[in-house]
Each structure stands twice: as structure tokens, then as C-alpha cells.
Amino acid sequence: MSGTSILRCTSCGGYGLSASCSCGGKRLFSHPPKYSPEDKYAEYRRQAKESSN
């Protein structure tokens, strides 16, 4: 998953362009998904967030 999108490491919080970080962690997209007032899955995301805490 290399390209022009900036990715953020889930382990150390570092940024880069490659899918794997030098610390051994995995990098994911750094920006949140687009907001939509008609979001079908918002309730499920909130439930998942509550259960993970």
C-alpha cells in the first residue's frame, strides 16, 4: 500500500508513506472518514467504541 497517501503508525504514532513502520507497527490512513448526516453505520461504530473502552 505505497503511494501518495500519508499513513500513521498505530504503535509509535509516526508518519510515512509505506504500509509498515520501522518500529514494526502497521500504518493506517491518518485522516478520518468523510462525514455524512445519513451515516448508516454510525450506531454500530459507537457501540464498538463503547465496548472497546
ROVO-856244 format. One line per 10 residues: number of its first residue (from 0); their letters; for each residue x, y, z of N, C-alpha, C, O. Coordinates in steps of 0.001 Angstrom, whole numbers, padded with zeros to 6 digits. Layout:
<rs>
NUM) a) X Y Z X Y Z X Y Z X Y Z  ...
</rs>
This chain:
<rs>
0) msgtsilrct) 000837 -001182 000000 000000 000000 000000 000879 001242 000000 000771 002066 000908  001707 001388 -000950 002505 002603 -001038 001838 003549 -002016 001066 003127 -002876  002138 004821 -001882 001530 005806 -002758 001693 007184 -002174 002654 007453 -001454  000767 008049 -002478 000874 009430 -002046 000081 009720 -000778 000133 010844 -000280  -000645 008758 -000244 -001409 008971 000980 -000492 008864 002189 000322 007945 002284  -000629 009800 003104 000177 009762 004319 -000481 008799 005303 -001686 008870 005549  000313 007911 005854 -000166 006900 006780 000426 007142 008163 001525 007683 008278  -000297 006744 009220 000162 006916 010599 000299 005555 011265 -000581 004703 011141  001401 005357 011967 001676 004098 012652 000781 003968 013882 000634 004918 014651  000188 002794 014063 -000684 002560 015214 000124 002333 016492 -000403 002504 017591
10) scggyglsas) 001401 001948 016362 002227 001673 017539 002938 002914 018074 002789 003269 019243  003710 003566 017208 004547 004675 017672 003975 006045 017328 004418 007046 017890  002999 006117 016413 002414 007394 016034 003188 008125 014955 002866 009269 014637  004197 007493 014388 004979 008113 013329 004243 008101 012001 003335 007296 011793  004638 009001 011098 004003 009126 009792 004943 008640 008703 006162 008685 008868  004390 008178 007598 005187 007745 006470 004314 007354 005303 003090 007468 005370  004941 006891 004225 004216 006517 003024 004078 005016 002843 003216 004566 002088  004908 004231 003519 004836 002780 003364 003859 002180 004380 003548 002805 005393  003382 000975 004104 002385 000326 004951 002972 -000186 006262 002236 -000365 007233  004279 -000424 006311 004903 -000904 007545 005863 000153 008084 006536 000850 007325
20) cscggkrlfs) 005911 000254 009394 006746 001249 010069 008088 000634 010466 008208 -000587 010562  009079 001464 010694 010398 000972 011111 010361 000376 012514 011248 -000399 012873  009343 000726 013323 009218 000158 014663 008583 -001230 014625 008524 -001916 015645  008105 -001646 013443 007463 -002949 013295 005944 -002870 013326 005267 -003887 013170  005405 -001677 013524 003954 -001495 013575 003337 -001371 012198 004034 -001319 011184  002032 -001325 012184 001262 -001211 010949 000770 000219 010800 000318 000821 011774  000850 000765 009605 000390 002130 009358 -000991 002112 008713 -001274 001291 007840  -001840 003029 009156 -003189 003190 008625 -003373 004617 008148 -002549 005479 008451  -004448 004883 007400 -004721 006233 006929 -004842 007180 008118 -005430 006834 009143  -004281 008376 007974 -004229 009309 009093 -005455 010202 009175 -005666 010845 010203
30) hppkyspedk) -006266 010267 008136 -007419 011151 008164 -008696 010359 008457 -008784 009182 008108  -009671 010983 009086 -010931 010295 009388 -011789 010143 008130 -011562 010838 007140  -012759 009251 008160 -013650 009127 007006 -014517 010374 006841 -014696 011137 007790  -015049 010580 005647 -015892 011739 005387 -017155 011669 006235 -017683 010585 006488  -017636 012826 006672 -018857 012903 007467 -020075 012900 006556 -020088 013554 005514  -021082 012168 006954 -022343 012161 006236 -023474 012157 007256 -023472 011310 008150  -024435 013063 007162 -025551 013060 008101 -026432 011822 007942 -027203 011490 008843  -026321 011140 006804 -027094 009928 006562 -026230 008686 006755 -026353 007720 006002  -025366 008708 007751 -024437 007620 008016 -025192 006402 008540 -025790 006448 009615  -025160 005315 007776 -025897 004110 008140 -025225 003338 009274 -025893 002601 010000
40) yaeyrrqake) -023922 003498 009432 -023171 002668 010355 -022701 003394 011614 -021917 002842 012385  -023162 004607 011830 -022726 005390 012990 -023077 004695 014300 -022268 004676 015228  -024265 004132 014380 -024688 003454 015608 -023769 002270 015922 -023405 002057 017079  -023396 001504 014902 -022520 000355 015102 -021117 000779 015530 -020495 000124 016367  -020616 001884 014951 -019301 002382 015356 -019300 002843 016799 -018348 002583 017535  -020364 003527 017213 -020455 003971 018615 -020520 002795 019558 -019905 002823 020624  -021258 001754 019188 -021336 000545 020028 -019973 -000125 020126 -019584 -000571 021205  -019244 -000202 019023 -017922 -000824 019035 -016949 -000010 019884 -016121 -000576 020597  -017048 001317 019807 -016182 002180 020592 -016479 002039 022085 -015557 002016 022901  -017756 001946 022443 -018145 001780 023845 -017669 000438 024388 -017200 000362 025524
50) ssn) -017784 -000621 023590 -017396 -001947 024059 -015883 -002108 024169 -015405 -002942 024938  -015119 -001312 023401 -013662 -001411 023460 -013081 -000667 024660 -011944 -000930 025050  -013828 000239 025241 -013336 001004 026409 -013588 000294 027643 -013243 000785 028719
</rs>
